[in-house]
C-alpha cells in the first residue's frame, strides 16, 4: 500500500477518534474549565508596586562589621608591634582578572608605576649598538 492510500484511509479514522474523545468524553469541557479557573486565579490578586527606598546611611550590620574589623586591626597591630607600618602607602589597583581584562606582559602592573629609566642604554652600548642589527 502506498503512502497516499494509507493516508486516505487513516486520516478520516483519526479525525473521528479525536472528535469522539474531545466531544463525547467531555475532554473539551474539562480543558475549558481548567483554563477559566486559571484565568480567575490570576485576576483575584491585584498587581502591587513595591518601592525599595535606599538610604545613604550604612546599615547597623555594616557599621558593626566595620567596628569589629577596626578592633581586630588594632589588636593585631598592638600584639605584633607593627602599628602604622603601612601608613602613607597606596593600595595597588585591581589586577583586572575579570572578563574583558587587559592582557599582556604588564597586565598585573600598576599603571602609575614609572618603571625603569632606559634612556642611557645607548651610552652603555656605545658604538657597537649599530652592529647588533
N, C-alpha and C positions, 0 to 999 in steps of 0.2 A: 504494500500500500504506500502510495506516495505521500509526501508531507502535506500537500494541499488537500488531498482527500481525507487524511486523518484530521486535519484542522476543521474541515467542513462537518465532520461527524462529531468531534469533541466540543467545539465551540458552543453549539446550542445546548448540549448536555451540561456543560459547566455553567452557562448563564442560568439555566433553570435551577441548578443546585444552589447557586449563590442567592437567587431570588427567594428560594424556599427557606434558606437559613435566615436571611435578613428579615423577610416579612412575616413568615408563618411562625417562626420560633420566638419572635419578639426581640431579636438581637438589636434591630434598629432602634426600637423604643428605649431599650436599656442604654444604648450609646448616647442617644439624645438626652436622656435623664441625667446621665453622668456629666455630660458637658454643661447642662443647665445648672446643676448643683455646683460644679466647679466655678462657673461664672458668678453665681450668687455668693460663693465663699469669698471671692476677691473683692466684691463690691461692698461687703459689710465692713471691711476695715478701711477707714479713711487714711489717705496719704498725709503724713505729718512731716513737716520740715524741721529737722533738728539743727540748731545752730550751736557750734562749739566756739566759745569765746576764749581766745588765747590771751594770757596775761603776760606782761613783760616781767613780772616778778617770778623769780625761781620758786619751785615748789619746796615744801618743807623737807621732803625726802632728799632733794638735791642739796639743799643747804646743810642738812645733817651729814651727807656724804662728803661734802667739801670740808666741813669741820673735822670729821674723822680723819680725812686724808692729811689735813694740816697737822693734827695732833700726832699722827703716825710719823710724819716727816720730821717734826720737831724732836720726837723721842729718838728716832734713828740718828739724827744729827748730834744730839747730846750724847748718846751712848757711844758713837764712833769718834767724836771729836772733829768731825768734818763739816761743821756748820759753816755755811757761807762759801763753800769751796767752788760752787758754780755760779756765784753771783756775777753779774755783768756779762755773762755769755749769752749767746742767742741760740735757740734750738735750730737744728738742721731742718730744712724743708722736707716735706714728704718725698719719698723716693719715687712716687708715681707708679706703683706697681698695679695700678688699676687698669681697666680696659681703656685702650686708646692712649696708653702711656708712651713717654718718649722712649726711643730705642737708641742703642749705640754704646760706644765705649764709655762715655761720660754721663750716662743716664742717672747714676747714683750720686753725682757730684752736685754740690750746692752752686747754683748759678752765680751767686755773689762772690765765690772764691776766685781770687785773681790768678791763681795758678803759678807757674814758674816763668820767670823772665828769661827768654831765649834770644834777646836782642844781641847779645855779644857772641853768638855762636860763629858768626863769620870771622870774628877776630881770632878765635881759637883755631879754626880750621886753616887760617892763613891763605896762602896761595894754592894749597892743594885742594881746596874746595871745588874748583872748576874741573879738576882731574877726576873727581868722583862720579861725574856724569856718565 
